Amino acid sequence: MKMNKFYLLVAVMVITAGAAKAQDSDLVFGVKAGVNYGTLPTSLKAITDKKGKVGYNFGVFARVGKSLYFQPELNYVSFKSSYVYAANTYTPKFNQLNLPLMVGYKLIDTEALNFRISAGPDVNYTLNEAKGPVGFDYKKLNFGGVINAGVDIGNISIDARYSRGLTKINKGLNEKTGLFNLSVGFKLF
């Protein structure tokens, strides 16, 4: 059932981009790759020595509109975190499909240079089994929000982003996700 919802969101993204292309000539498609720093913020006092780890991401994006735009993406994201719980160290690793659906505004909008800000919902589906304490399973489907700042120089896009989980990725450990991301993209057309 959860996987069906994910496929539905991907279909909405593709249909929206296709419909926008038919109505607007300002449609850009591109590819991107970058690094990220993942954390698992929690208020549970039994978790100590929390550390984020560096990971990577790559994906595709579309940008539809002029000064005000819609930017759906589909990304593969890999990150891990480390923490101590009940005198044991855990380092869960997450390989996720990530679907941010952002609305943005170009603060500076010229042919050669754009400065952009955007925000929107973020859907994550974990592809692997992240290892945690026995009895504390990590959820596959999670929802969050994302804020993004970017610059376009010609066909190159550079984005800095923070994604924050709004649902708990692990209810028992009271964990959500936090992900800082820096990526470079290339507009294909």
ROVOZA-982116 format. One line per field, with one value per atom (N, C-alpha, C, O): residue number from 1; z, y, x. Coordinates in nm, 4 decimals. Each point is the difference from the previous one (the first is absolute). Layout:
<pts>
num: NUM:...
up: Z:...
north: Y:...
east: X:...
</pts>
This chain:
<pts>
num: 1:1:1:1:2:2:2:2:3:3:3:3:4:4:4:4:5:5:5:5:6:6:6:6:7:7:7:7:8:8:8:8:9:9:9:9:10:10:10:10:11:11:11:11:12:12:12:12:13:13:13:13:14:14:14:14:15:15:15:15:16:16:16:16:17:17:17:17:18:18:18:18:19:19:19:19:20:20:20:20:21:21:21:21:22:22:22:22:23:23:23:23:24:24:24:24:25:25:25:25:26:26:26:26:27:27:27:27:28:28:28:28:29:29:29:29:30:30:30:30:31:31:31:31:32:32:32:32:33:33:33:33:34:34:34:34:35:35:35:35:36:36:36:36:37:37:37:37:38:38:38:38:39:39:39:39:40:40:40:40:41:41:41:41:42:42:42:42:43:43:43:43:44:44:44:44:45:45:45:45:46:46:46:46:47:47:47:47:48:48:48:48:49:49:49:49:50:50:50:50:51:51:51:51:52:52:52:52:53:53:53:53:54:54:54:54:55:55:55:55:56:56:56:56:57:57:57:57:58:58:58:58:59:59:59:59:60:60:60:60:61:61:61:61:62:62:62:62:63:63:63:63:64:64:64:64:65:65:65:65:66:66:66:66:67:67:67:67:68:68:68:68:69:69:69:69:70:70:70:70:71:71:71:71:72:72:72:72:73:73:73:73:74:74:74:74:75:75:75:75:76:76:76:76:77:77:77:77:78:78:78:78:79:79:79:79:80:80:80:80:81:81:81:81:82:82:82:82:83:83:83:83:84:84:84:84:85:85:85:85:86:86:86:86:87:87:87:87:88:88:88:88:89:89:89:89:90:90:90:90:91:91:91:91:92:92:92:92:93:93:93:93:94:94:94:94:95:95:95:95:96:96:96:96:97:97:97:97:98:98:98:98:99:99:99:99:100:100:100:100:101:101:101:101:102:102:102:102:103:103:103:103:104:104:104:104:105:105:105:105:106:106:106:106:107:107:107:107:108:108:108:108:109:109:109:109:110:110:110:110:111:111:111:111:112:112:112:112:113:113:113:113:114:114:114:114:115:115:115:115:116:116:116:116:117:117:117:117:118:118:118:118:119:119:119:119:120:120:120:120:121:121:121:121:122:122:122:122:123:123:123:123:124:124:124:124:125:125:125:125:126:126:126:126:127:127:127:127:128:128:128:128:129:129:129:129:130:130:130:130:131:131:131:131:132:132:132:132:133:133:133:133:134:134:134:134:135:135:135:135:136:136:136:136:137:137:137:137:138:138:138:138:139:139:139:139:140:140:140:140:141:141:141:141:142:142:142:142:143:143:143:143:144:144:144:144:145:145:145:145:146:146:146:146:147:147:147:147:148:148:148:148:149:149:149:149:150:150:150:150:151:151:151:151:152:152:152:152:153:153:153:153:154:154:154:154:155:155:155:155:156:156:156:156:157:157:157:157:158:158:158:158:159:159:159:159:160:160:160:160:161:161:161:161:162:162:162:162:163:163:163:163:164:164:164:164:165:165:165:165:166:166:166:166:167:167:167:167:168:168:168:168:169:169:169:169:170:170:170:170:171:171:171:171:172:172:172:172:173:173:173:173:174:174:174:174:175:175:175:175:176:176:176:176:177:177:177:177:178:178:178:178:179:179:179:179:180:180:180:180:181:181:181:181:182:182:182:182:183:183:183:183:184:184:184:184:185:185:185:185:186:186:186:186:187:187:187:187:188:188:188:188:189:189:189:189
up: 0.0000:0.0000:0.0000:-0.0757:0.1619:0.0070:-0.1308:-0.0433:-0.0200:-0.1261:-0.1079:-0.0858:0.0885:-0.0968:0.0126:-0.1011:0.2238:0.0215:-0.0597:-0.0603:0.0770:-0.0555:-0.1524:-0.0599:-0.0034:-0.1457:-0.0465:-0.1054:0.1825:-0.0338:0.0017:-0.0888:0.1886:0.0066:-0.1186:-0.0554:0.0159:-0.1168:-0.1256:-0.0827:0.0675:-0.1167:-0.0028:-0.1069:0.2217:0.0063:-0.0442:-0.0726:0.1160:-0.0389:-0.1513:-0.0607:-0.0003:-0.1448:-0.0769:-0.0973:0.1396:-0.0682:0.0119:-0.0971:0.2161:0.0209:-0.0891:-0.0615:0.0539:-0.0848:-0.1469:-0.0734:0.0295:-0.1386:-0.0331:-0.1072:0.1976:-0.0224:-0.0026:-0.0794:0.1660:0.0037:-0.1278:-0.0482:-0.0066:-0.1243:-0.1139:-0.0847:0.0835:-0.1049:0.0128:-0.1006:0.2213:0.0220:0.0051:-0.0211:0.0476:0.0284:-0.0653:0.0081:-0.0721:-0.0641:0.0997:-0.0334:0.1552:0.1008:0.0798:0.1176:-0.1818:0.0630:-0.0155:-0.1106:0.2223:0.0019:0.0606:0.1021:-0.1635:0.0575:0.0258:-0.0750:0.1818:0.0288:0.0863:0.0502:-0.0341:0.0877:0.1077:-0.0196:0.1341:0.1110:0.0827:0.0003:0.0689:0.0917:0.1091:-0.0208:0.1364:0.1073:0.1239:-0.0006:0.1066:0.1297:0.1003:-0.0176:0.1224:0.1053:0.1356:0.0091:0.0946:0.1377:0.0730:0.0188:0.0226:0.0614:0.1504:0.0544:0.0127:0.1447:0.0319:-0.0827:0.2024:0.0491:0.1318:0.1065:-0.1116:0.1241:0.0825:-0.0539:0.1851:0.0913:0.1330:0.0369:0.0344:0.1344:0.1063:0.1192:-0.1605:0.0934:0.0748:-0.0621:0.1931:0.0822:0.0007:0.0258:-0.0540:0.0011:-0.1196:-0.0006:-0.0992:-0.1154:0.0229:0.0238:-0.0314:0.0218:-0.1151:-0.0888:0.0923:-0.0967:-0.1445:-0.0817:0.0525:-0.1341:-0.0960:0.0310:-0.1478:-0.1008:-0.1381:-0.0315:-0.0484:-0.1385:-0.0839:0.0441:-0.1630:-0.0921:-0.1386:-0.0338:-0.0448:-0.1367:-0.0926:0.0124:-0.1048:-0.0984:-0.1367:-0.0223:-0.0687:-0.1361:-0.0551:0.0566:-0.1681:-0.0656:-0.1484:-0.0419:-0.0370:-0.1416:-0.0456:0.0588:-0.1646:-0.0450:-0.1204:-0.0693:0.0459:-0.1119:0.0548:0.1038:-0.1764:0.0407:-0.1219:-0.1116:0.1355:-0.1002:0.0683:0.1203:-0.1974:0.0523:-0.1000:-0.1175:0.1658:-0.0858:0.0465:0.1162:-0.2044:0.0328:-0.0248:-0.0398:0.0637:-0.0201:0.1353:0.0579:-0.0059:0.1309:0.1123:0.0922:-0.1003:0.0933:-0.0705:-0.1128:0.1770:-0.0675:0.0921:0.1222:-0.1847:0.0674:-0.0356:-0.1171:0.2189:-0.0248:0.0665:0.1181:-0.1923:0.0518:-0.0283:-0.0976:0.1825:-0.0173:0.0359:0.0719:-0.1217:0.0426:0.0218:-0.0940:0.2196:0.0376:0.0694:0.0659:-0.0821:0.0805:0.1042:-0.0342:0.1612:0.1098:0.0889:0.0354:0.0006:0.0918:0.1151:-0.0231:0.1469:0.1164:0.1185:-0.0007:0.1026:0.1234:0.1181:-0.0159:0.1328:0.1240:0.1028:-0.0211:0.1301:0.1045:0.1353:0.0235:0.0664:0.1342:0.0940:-0.0436:0.1732:0.1033:0.0711:0.0430:-0.0314:0.0702:0.0802:-0.0557:0.1845:0.0896:-0.0100:-0.0115:0.0160:-0.0013:-0.1305:-0.0048:-0.0997:-0.1305:-0.1031:0.0049:-0.0979:-0.1073:-0.1232:-0.0420:-0.0147:-0.1216:-0.1086:0.0263:-0.1483:-0.1159:-0.1122:-0.0947:0.1049:-0.1059:-0.1294:0.0013:-0.1128:-0.1316:-0.0756:0.0036:-0.0722:-0.0736:-0.1477:-0.0355:-0.0498:-0.1447:-0.0373:0.0110:-0.0552:-0.0181:-0.1400:-0.0669:0.0252:-0.1110:0.0626:0.0944:-0.1467:0.0576:-0.1053:-0.1122:0.1483:-0.0918:0.0628:0.0646:-0.0827:0.0444:-0.1081:-0.1191:0.1615:-0.0899:0.0447:0.0840:-0.1405:0.0493:-0.0887:-0.1218:0.1853:-0.0675:0.0343:0.1159:-0.2181:0.0234:-0.0682:-0.0774:0.1093:-0.0576:-0.0350:0.0795:-0.1983:-0.0442:0.0459:-0.0496:0.1449:0.0532:-0.1037:-0.0142:-0.0568:-0.1133:-0.1180:0.0078:-0.1173:-0.1135:-0.1294:-0.0624:0.0229:-0.1260:-0.0874:0.0452:-0.1669:-0.0934:0.0496:-0.0151:0.0742:0.0392:0.1478:0.0380:0.0473:0.1442:0.0670:-0.0237:0.1078:0.0802:0.1443:0.0255:0.0690:0.1404:0.0370:-0.0237:0.0830:0.0266:0.1462:0.0667:-0.0180:0.1280:-0.0249:-0.0846:0.1585:-0.0169:0.1266:0.0861:-0.0774:0.1138:-0.0417:-0.0977:0.1730:-0.0289:0.0762:0.0814:-0.1074:0.0647:-0.0586:-0.1114:0.1886:-0.0345:0.0387:0.1154:-0.2076:0.0269:-0.0158:-0.0994:0.1966:-0.0027:0.0157:0.0865:-0.1712:0.0110:0.0154:-0.0892:0.2026:0.0282:-0.0711:0.0169:-0.0969:-0.0817:0.0743:-0.0368:0.1397:0.0715:0.1420:0.0421:0.0300:0.1410:0.0844:0.0138:0.0421:0.0867:0.1333:0.0570:-0.0077:0.1225:0.1225:0.0079:0.0866:0.1271:0.1116:-0.0228:0.1433:0.1113:-0.0278:-0.0693:0.1228:-0.0182:0.0527:0.1110:-0.1924:0.0385:-0.0376:0.0198:-0.0739:-0.0411:-0.1514:-0.0462:-0.0286:-0.1461:-0.0596:0.0488:-0.1560:-0.0738:-0.1042:-0.0680:0.0555:-0.0970:-0.1414:-0.0208:-0.0753:-0.1412:-0.0598:-0.0723:0.1007:-0.0612:0.1030:0.1075:-0.1410:0.0908:-0.0761:-0.1193:0.1907:-0.0588:0.0734:0.1203:-0.1940:0.0604:-0.0808:-0.0859:0.1156:-0.0708:-0.0404:0.0595:-0.1604:-0.0519:-0.0277:-0.0490:0.0811:-0.0422:-0.0814:0.0295:-0.1325:-0.0971:-0.0423:-0.0139:-0.0061:-0.0603:-0.1124:0.0163:-0.1309:-0.1138:-0.0888:0.0069:-0.0904:-0.0990:-0.1314:-0.0021:-0.1070:-0.1340:-0.0715:-0.0079:-0.0441:-0.0797:-0.1342:-0.0131:-0.0866:-0.1286:0.0168:0.0505:-0.0920:0.0117:0.1291:0.0179:0.0717:0.1264:0.1124:0.0148:0.0646:0.1177:0.1246:0.0049:0.0952:0.1287:0.1066:0.0091:0.0715:0.1011:0.1375:0.0132:0.0896:0.1403:0.0614:-0.0172:0.0887:0.0439:0.1401:0.0403:0.0335:0.1259:-0.0058:-0.0260:0.0503:0.0062:0.1444:0.0647:-0.0152:0.1377:-0.0013:-0.0544:0.1154:0.0114:0.0913:0.1064:-0.1469:0.0833:0.0676:0.1019:-0.1598:0.0636:0.0603:-0.0458:0.1480:0.0660:-0.0841:-0.0350:0.0029:-0.0768:0.0901:-0.0478:0.1797:0.0985:0.1222:0.0790:-0.0628:0.1096:0.1364:0.0915:-0.0764:0.1292:0.0472:0.1194:-0.2119:0.0350:-0.0146:0.0245:-0.0640:-0.0153:-0.0972:0.0226:-0.1317:-0.0960:-0.1228:-0.0480:-0.0008:-0.1288:-0.0817:0.0523:-0.1787:-0.0812:-0.0148:0.0012:-0.0149:-0.0328:-0.1029:0.0228:-0.1351:-0.1079:-0.0631:-0.0570:0.0674:-0.0701:-0.1320:-0.0041:-0.1033:-0.1329:-0.0820:0.0010:-0.0717:-0.0951:-0.1304:-0.0040:-0.1039:-0.1265:-0.1158:0.0058:-0.1108:-0.1245:-0.1090:-0.0119:-0.0659:-0.1057:-0.1344:-0.0081:-0.0968:-0.1352:-0.0721:-0.0081:-0.0441:-0.0771:-0.1349:-0.0731:0.0396:-0.1262:-0.1122:-0.1112:0.1400:-0.0961:0.0720:-0.0622
north: -0.1195:0.1195:0.1263:0.0935:-0.0909:0.1165:0.0198:0.1135:-0.2220:0.0100:0.0570:0.0753:-0.1101:0.0550:0.1517:0.0696:-0.0171:0.1446:0.0644:0.1070:-0.1715:0.0536:0.0060:0.1013:-0.2092:-0.0009:0.1061:0.0608:-0.0385:0.1028:0.1381:0.0814:-0.0541:0.1286:0.0190:0.1096:-0.2144:0.0083:0.0278:0.0820:-0.1481:0.0220:0.1439:0.0608:-0.0053:0.1388:0.0946:0.0962:-0.1232:0.0839:-0.0019:0.1054:-0.2218:-0.0130:0.0673:0.0711:-0.0927:0.0604:0.1516:0.0708:-0.0204:0.1445:0.0622:0.1040:-0.1657:0.0519:-0.0030:0.0947:-0.2011:-0.0104:0.1022:0.0603:-0.0396:0.0987:0.1410:0.0836:-0.0575:0.1320:0.0263:0.1133:-0.2141:0.0172:0.0399:0.0820:-0.1400:0.0327:0.1450:0.0613:-0.0056:0.1347:0.1055:0.1177:-0.1537:0.0974:-0.0401:-0.1158:0.2097:-0.0314:0.0018:-0.0421:0.0901:0.0053:-0.1300:-0.0034:-0.1012:-0.1305:-0.0456:-0.0032:-0.0317:-0.0443:-0.1391:-0.0250:-0.0660:-0.1311:-0.0065:0.0574:-0.1275:-0.0123:-0.1196:-0.0693:0.0467:-0.1043:0.0676:0.1110:-0.1780:0.0586:-0.1076:-0.1158:0.1551:-0.0892:0.0853:0.1180:-0.1784:0.0775:-0.0824:-0.1229:0.1947:-0.0603:0.0479:0.1049:-0.1834:0.0399:-0.0411:-0.0797:0.1353:-0.0307:-0.0339:0.0859:-0.2123:-0.0473:-0.0122:-0.0370:0.0687:-0.0171:-0.0618:0.0015:-0.0551:-0.0548:0.0692:-0.0587:0.1838:0.0719:-0.0753:-0.0555:0.0552:-0.0659:0.0740:0.0642:-0.0732:0.0576:-0.1092:0.0287:-0.1528:-0.1116:0.0102:-0.0038:0.0166:0.0197:-0.1231:0.0132:-0.1329:-0.1229:-0.0082:-0.0840:0.1679:0.0017:0.1067:0.1166:-0.1587:0.0913:-0.0098:-0.0842:0.1705:0.0009:-0.0033:-0.0796:0.1674:0.0063:0.0683:0.1053:-0.1665:0.0570:-0.0196:-0.1069:0.2092:-0.0109:-0.0530:0.0008:-0.0460:-0.0534:0.0599:0.0418:-0.0385:0.0510:-0.1100:-0.1159:0.1530:-0.0927:0.0656:0.0995:-0.1555:0.0527:-0.0080:-0.0666:0.1361:-0.0012:0.0271:0.0623:-0.1097:0.0335:-0.0154:-0.0759:0.1490:-0.0063:0.0862:0.0454:-0.0239:0.0811:0.1050:-0.0198:0.1324:0.1044:0.0629:-0.0080:0.0704:0.0818:0.1331:0.0050:0.1013:0.1320:0.0624:0.0164:0.0185:0.0498:0.1388:0.0182:0.0786:0.1348:0.1032:-0.0319:0.1554:0.1123:0.0407:-0.0750:0.1902:0.0441:-0.0873:-0.0363:0.0030:-0.0947:-0.1355:-0.0108:-0.0910:-0.1291:-0.1167:0.0136:-0.1279:-0.1280:-0.0899:-0.0120:-0.0518:-0.0860:-0.1357:-0.0153:-0.0839:-0.1373:-0.0656:0.0336:-0.1263:-0.0741:-0.1460:-0.0333:-0.0522:-0.1397:-0.0313:0.0031:-0.0335:-0.0170:-0.1337:-0.0536:0.0016:-0.1124:0.0619:0.0717:-0.0995:0.0595:-0.1115:-0.0924:0.1011:-0.0955:0.0781:0.0900:-0.1246:0.0656:-0.0956:-0.0996:0.1319:-0.0781:0.0914:0.1143:-0.1662:0.0729:-0.0987:-0.1212:0.1724:-0.0865:0.0488:0.1203:-0.2165:0.0360:-0.1179:-0.1130:0.1424:-0.1026:-0.0136:0.0989:-0.2240:-0.0300:-0.1279:-0.1009:0.1038:-0.1158:-0.0559:-0.1212:0.2090:-0.0334:-0.0635:-0.0512:0.0530:-0.0520:0.1131:0.0891:-0.0939:0.0988:-0.0527:-0.1137:0.1974:-0.0351:0.1016:0.1196:-0.1691:0.0849:-0.0396:-0.0675:0.1096:-0.0354:0.0743:0.1193:-0.1920:0.0577:-0.0021:-0.0989:0.2098:0.0136:0.0237:0.0893:-0.1694:0.0205:0.0301:-0.0863:0.2094:0.0444:0.0550:0.0509:-0.0631:0.0779:0.1218:-0.0122:0.1288:0.1263:0.0789:0.0169:0.0314:0.0745:0.1342:0.0096:0.0956:0.1332:0.0675:-0.0123:0.0827:0.0729:0.1463:0.0397:0.0396:0.1352:0.1071:-0.0149:0.1211:0.1217:0.1043:0.0142:0.0593:0.0943:0.1336:0.0209:0.0686:0.1333:0.0403:-0.0194:0.0755:0.0477:0.1443:0.0899:-0.0684:0.1335:0.0867:0.1186:-0.1780:0.0635:-0.0925:-0.1196:0.1748:-0.0829:0.0633:0.0808:-0.1189:0.0476:-0.1199:-0.1142:0.1384:-0.1071:-0.0826:-0.1222:0.1890:-0.0686:-0.0367:-0.0857:0.1494:-0.0202:0.0067:0.0926:-0.1922:-0.0023:-0.0336:-0.0887:0.1598:-0.0383:-0.0410:0.0748:-0.1958:-0.0573:-0.0408:-0.0328:0.0356:-0.0618:-0.0840:0.0340:-0.1436:-0.0864:-0.0809:-0.0128:-0.0409:-0.0837:-0.0880:0.0283:-0.1349:-0.0868:-0.1304:-0.0211:-0.0667:-0.1310:-0.0923:0.0203:-0.1209:-0.0927:-0.1408:-0.0224:-0.0716:-0.1380:-0.0884:0.0110:-0.0984:-0.0892:-0.1446:-0.0320:-0.0548:-0.1428:-0.0717:0.0069:-0.0758:-0.0701:-0.1343:-0.0803:0.0565:-0.1210:-0.1180:-0.1152:0.1420:-0.1060:-0.0148:0.0755:-0.1726:-0.0196:0.0672:-0.0531:0.1687:0.0694:-0.0741:-0.0373:0.0162:-0.0779:0.0900:0.0973:-0.1317:0.0704:-0.1018:-0.1197:0.1661:-0.0930:-0.0990:0.0330:-0.1536:-0.1028:0.0525:0.0527:-0.0680:0.0451:0.1439:0.0463:0.0248:0.1387:0.0087:0.0316:-0.0593:-0.0030:0.1386:0.0813:-0.0570:0.1255:-0.0117:-0.1020:0.2061:0.0017:0.0156:0.0586:-0.1109:0.0109:0.1337:0.0615:-0.0147:0.1206:0.1112:-0.0173:0.1326:0.1139:0.1284:0.0109:0.0859:0.1288:0.1112:-0.0086:0.1127:0.1123:0.1264:0.0094:0.0875:0.1268:0.0350:-0.0484:0.1323:0.0370:0.1497:0.0573:0.0058:0.1373:-0.0024:-0.0761:0.1604:-0.0071:0.1414:0.0877:-0.0669:0.1227:-0.0429:-0.0922:0.1590:-0.0421:0.1146:0.1104:-0.1397:0.0943:-0.0746:-0.1143:0.1796:-0.0542:0.0911:0.1211:-0.1804:0.0727:-0.0711:-0.1060:0.1652:-0.0680:-0.1287:0.0026:-0.1158:-0.1304:-0.0736:-0.1143:0.1769:-0.0635:0.0515:0.1208:-0.2131:0.0331:-0.0488:-0.1142:0.1995:-0.0367:0.0236:0.1091:-0.2117:0.0088:-0.0388:-0.0945:0.1682:-0.0343:-0.0198:0.0835:-0.1935:-0.0390:-0.0603:-0.0622:0.0822:-0.0704:-0.0695:0.0633:-0.1929:-0.0804:-0.0436:-0.0475:0.0638:-0.0401:-0.0918:0.0337:-0.1509:-0.0923:0.0555:0.0539:-0.0666:0.0420:-0.1196:0.0144:-0.1329:-0.1228:-0.0710:0.0180:-0.0979:-0.0710:-0.1193:-0.0847:0.0788:-0.1123:-0.1233:-0.1134:0.1379:-0.1073:0.0469:0.0799:-0.1290:0.0457:-0.0341:0.0823:-0.2031:-0.0431:0.0842:0.0271:0.0144:0.0823:0.1494:0.0832:-0.0497:0.1387:0.0783:0.1174:-0.1841:0.0621:0.0524:-0.0602:0.1727:0.0558:0.0135:-0.0221:0.0579:0.0187:0.1478:0.0848:-0.0563:0.1327:-0.0182:-0.0775:0.1467:-0.0230:0.1324:0.0704:-0.0365:0.1142:-0.0513:-0.1057:0.1790:-0.0491:0.1125:0.1123:-0.1418:0.0922:-0.0762:-0.1049:0.1581:-0.0725:0.0952:0.1197:-0.1780:0.0716:-0.0710:-0.1225:0.2014:-0.0557:0.0606:0.1061:-0.1753:0.0477:-0.0033:-0.1040:0.2193:0.0073:-0.0662:0.0383:-0.1368:-0.0705:0.0721:0.0115:0.0369:0.0786:0.0682:0.0713
east: 0.0818:-0.0818:0.0865:-0.0262:0.1306:0.0867:0.0753:0.0198:0.0221:0.0730:-0.0917:0.0461:-0.1759:-0.0950:-0.0089:-0.0093:0.0119:-0.0031:0.1246:-0.0080:0.1224:0.1235:-0.0078:0.0364:-0.0836:-0.0138:-0.0992:0.0189:-0.1234:-0.0975:0.0653:-0.0256:0.1095:0.0689:0.0941:0.0079:0.0634:0.0884:-0.0830:0.0397:-0.1529:-0.0860:-0.0513:-0.0047:-0.0337:-0.0461:0.1109:-0.0254:0.1489:0.1129:0.0199:0.0189:-0.0228:0.0205:-0.1137:0.0251:-0.1489:-0.1153:0.0043:-0.0266:0.0600:0.0079:0.1068:-0.0237:0.1400:0.1067:-0.0411:0.0280:-0.0934:-0.0453:-0.1065:0.0036:-0.0988:-0.1056:0.0576:-0.0430:0.1402:0.0617:0.0789:0.0026:0.0606:0.0755:-0.0937:0.0354:-0.1536:-0.0958:-0.0474:-0.0357:0.0345:-0.0503:0.1090:-0.0294:0.1518:0.1034:0.1308:0.0410:0.0239:0.1273:0.1152:0.1107:-0.1347:0.1050:0.0046:-0.0363:0.0805:0.0134:0.1441:0.0540:0.0073:0.1388:0.0045:-0.0640:0.1388:0.0299:0.1489:0.0790:-0.0396:0.1421:0.0324:-0.0885:0.2177:0.0524:0.0828:0.0496:-0.0345:0.0744:0.0674:-0.0420:0.1458:0.0707:0.0633:0.0286:-0.0072:0.0599:0.0290:-0.0075:0.0407:0.0289:-0.1040:-0.0620:0.0442:-0.0910:0.0562:0.0933:-0.1518:0.0367:-0.1287:-0.0861:0.0732:-0.1232:0.0094:0.1040:-0.2146:-0.0111:-0.1357:-0.0912:0.0793:-0.1268:-0.0332:0.0191:-0.0690:-0.0322:-0.1046:-0.0957:0.1164:-0.0923:-0.0013:0.0983:-0.2089:-0.0085:0.0143:-0.0110:0.0353:0.0129:0.1333:0.1063:-0.1114:0.1202:0.0917:0.1196:-0.1740:0.0796:0.0946:0.0900:-0.1079:0.0907:0.1052:-0.0316:0.1584:0.1111:0.0991:-0.0132:0.1109:0.1098:-0.0506:0.0463:-0.1419:-0.0598:0.0971:0.0558:-0.0365:0.0889:-0.0615:-0.0525:0.0597:-0.0413:0.1154:0.1149:-0.1451:0.1006:-0.0224:-0.1107:0.2165:-0.0080:-0.0511:0.0396:-0.1274:-0.0544:0.0001:0.0690:-0.1466:-0.0041:-0.1426:-0.0866:0.0647:-0.1294:0.0175:0.0976:-0.1929:-0.0062:-0.1439:-0.0771:0.0412:-0.1381:-0.0273:0.0910:-0.2197:-0.0478:-0.0967:-0.0632:0.0530:-0.0921:-0.0651:0.0514:-0.1650:-0.0684:-0.0293:-0.0258:0.0301:-0.0361:-0.0962:0.0328:-0.1528:-0.1060:-0.0409:-0.0366:0.0423:-0.0445:0.1071:0.1120:-0.1484:0.0919:0.0560:0.0786:-0.1160:0.0500:-0.0543:0.0730:-0.2006:-0.0615:0.0004:-0.0481:0.1008:0.0146:-0.0338:-0.0049:-0.0182:-0.0219:0.1180:0.0362:0.0243:0.1157:-0.0180:0.0313:-0.0815:-0.0013:0.1347:0.0671:-0.0286:0.1248:-0.0230:-0.0943:0.1799:0.0061:0.1474:0.0794:-0.0429:0.1403:0.0224:-0.0891:0.2095:0.0479:0.0923:0.0941:-0.1211:0.0750:0.0537:-0.0732:0.2004:0.0612:0.0641:0.0807:-0.1168:0.0597:-0.0036:-0.0723:0.1517:-0.0036:0.0268:0.0429:-0.0686:0.0186:0.0535:-0.0044:0.0539:0.0536:-0.0510:-0.0114:-0.0195:-0.0443:0.0248:0.0219:-0.0259:0.0139:-0.1339:-0.0593:0.0121:-0.1244:0.0220:0.0432:-0.0720:0.0165:0.1421:0.0187:0.0806:0.1427:0.0481:0.1119:-0.1919:0.0402:-0.0010:-0.0848:0.1801:0.0069:-0.0718:0.0211:-0.1056:-0.0747:0.0322:0.0124:0.0009:0.0259:-0.0951:0.0403:-0.1677:-0.0946:0.0324:0.0303:-0.0373:0.0234:-0.1327:-0.0733:0.0436:-0.1256:0.0290:0.0770:-0.1388:0.0006:-0.1442:-0.0871:0.0622:-0.1373:-0.0257:0.0898:-0.2160:-0.0509:-0.0656:-0.0781:0.1097:-0.0434:-0.0766:0.0477:-0.1663:-0.0849:-0.0383:-0.1043:0.1878:-0.0408:-0.0850:0.0285:-0.1320:-0.0892:-0.0003:-0.0808:0.1712:0.0240:-0.0631:-0.0090:-0.0336:-0.0407:0.1049:0.0390:0.0070:0.1073:-0.0196:-0.0934:0.1852:-0.0019:0.1427:0.0920:-0.0740:0.1312:0.0161:-0.0679:0.1586:0.0252:0.0708:-0.0299:0.1227:0.0681:-0.0227:0.0281:-0.0790:-0.0390:0.0512:-0.0689:0.1909:0.0567:0.0332:-0.0090:0.0464:0.0343:0.1191:0.0017:0.0976:0.1233:0.0066:0.0798:-0.1629:0.0125:-0.1369:-0.0775:0.0490:-0.1232:0.0353:0.0815:-0.1429:0.0041:-0.1417:-0.0948:0.0801:-0.1315:-0.0140:0.0981:-0.2231:-0.0354:-0.1247:-0.0827:0.0699:-0.1169:-0.0249:0.0870:-0.2076:-0.0376:-0.1168:-0.0693:0.0487:-0.1131:0.0057:0.0899:-0.1858:-0.0015:0.1062:0.0483:-0.0138:0.1062:-0.0453:-0.0365:0.0379:-0.0394:0.1233:0.0718:-0.0470:0.1161:-0.0449:-0.0815:0.1358:-0.0272:0.1345:0.0846:-0.0650:0.1249:-0.0004:-0.0918:0.1956:0.0101:0.0627:-0.0233:0.1018:0.0706:-0.0546:-0.0877:0.1400:-0.0337:0.1078:0.1102:-0.1411:0.0950:0.0084:-0.1026:0.2235:0.0217:0.0001:0.0749:-0.1599:-0.0084:-0.0118:0.0176:-0.0471:-0.0191:-0.1128:-0.0962:0.1080:-0.1023:-0.1330:-0.0081:-0.0958:-0.1332:-0.0314:-0.1124:0.2110:-0.0201:0.0215:0.1096:-0.2132:0.0113:-0.0187:-0.0785:0.1533:-0.0117:-0.1105:-0.0111:-0.0702:-0.1091:0.0538:0.1062:-0.1793:0.0376:-0.0416:0.0784:-0.2003:-0.0544:-0.0070:-0.0575:0.1167:0.0025:-0.0274:0.0282:-0.0839:-0.0343:0.0721:0.0245:0.0090:0.0690:-0.0186:-0.0877:0.1725:-0.0001:0.1416:0.0963:-0.0838:0.1310:0.0030:-0.0974:0.2115:0.0266:0.1285:0.0921:-0.0871:0.1093:0.0393:-0.0852:0.2142:0.0516:0.0920:0.0800:-0.0910:0.0803:0.0414:-0.0541:0.1517:0.0482:0.0170:0.0455:-0.0823:0.0204:0.0983:-0.0204:0.1274:0.0979:0.0047:0.0612:-0.1263:-0.0114:-0.0787:-0.1123:0.1693:-0.0655:0.0332:-0.0422:0.1164:0.0390:-0.0887:-0.0186:-0.0364:-0.0810:0.0715:0.0456:-0.0355:0.0595:-0.1067:-0.0562:0.0285:-0.1045:0.0522:0.0777:-0.1210:0.0232:-0.1377:-0.0888:0.0713:-0.1336:0.0039:0.0983:-0.2089:-0.0210:-0.1352:-0.1023:0.1026:-0.1225:-0.0197:0.0933:-0.2138:-0.0309:-0.1204:-0.1052:0.1220:-0.1115:-0.1075:0.0303:-0.1546:-0.1124:-0.0657:-0.0675:0.0878:-0.0463:0.1211:0.1129:-0.1376:0.1103:0.0420:-0.0821:0.2109:0.0528:0.0127:0.0022:0.0062:0.0043:-0.0780:0.0505:-0.1737:-0.0862:0.0572:-0.0048:0.0592:0.0524:0.1170:0.0130:0.0722:0.1154:-0.0293:0.0873:-0.2095:-0.0448:0.0893:0.0292:0.0142:0.0913:-0.0735:-0.0961:0.1436:-0.0407:0.1287:0.1092:-0.1215:0.1200:0.0310:-0.0892:0.2163:0.0491:0.1101:0.0928:-0.1008:0.0953:0.0404:-0.0834:0.2120:0.0563:0.0550:0.0630:-0.0861:0.0337:0.0612:-0.0502:0.1579:0.0606:0.0155:0.0644:-0.1240:0.0059:0.0274:-0.0282:0.0842:0.0253:-0.0806:0.0030:-0.0739:-0.0813:0.0349:0.0618:-0.1023:0.0205:-0.1336:-0.0655:0.0262:-0.1248:0.0231:0.0913:-0.1728:0.0133:-0.0738:0.0516:-0.1718:-0.0787:-0.1131:-0.0787
</pts>
